[in-house]
Amino acid sequence: MAVTAKVRCTSLIQYPSTDFWDGHWYVTFGPDYGEGRNAEWAAASPSLSFSMVLHPSKGDLFVVGKAYTLTFEPED
């Protein structure tokens, strides 16, 4: 059974390249409870925290304030 979570991008921070690192984007997300979203799993004490570190060339994949859908499906 899959569980979906509606999230909004809350921050998008670019870390520059250094002599030892190619740089990266740090992206964070928080829950989006508007219009009953996430009611499936957020009935008791809702909470969600999610972050990603992205390759320097992938920073344009996300926009702060934009909504996204996460799908969690068990693997066999």
ABEGO torsion letter per residue (X at the ends): XBBBBBBBBABBBBBBBBAABAEBBBBBBBBBABGGBGAAAAAABBBBBBBBBBBAAAAAABBBGBBBBBBBBBBX
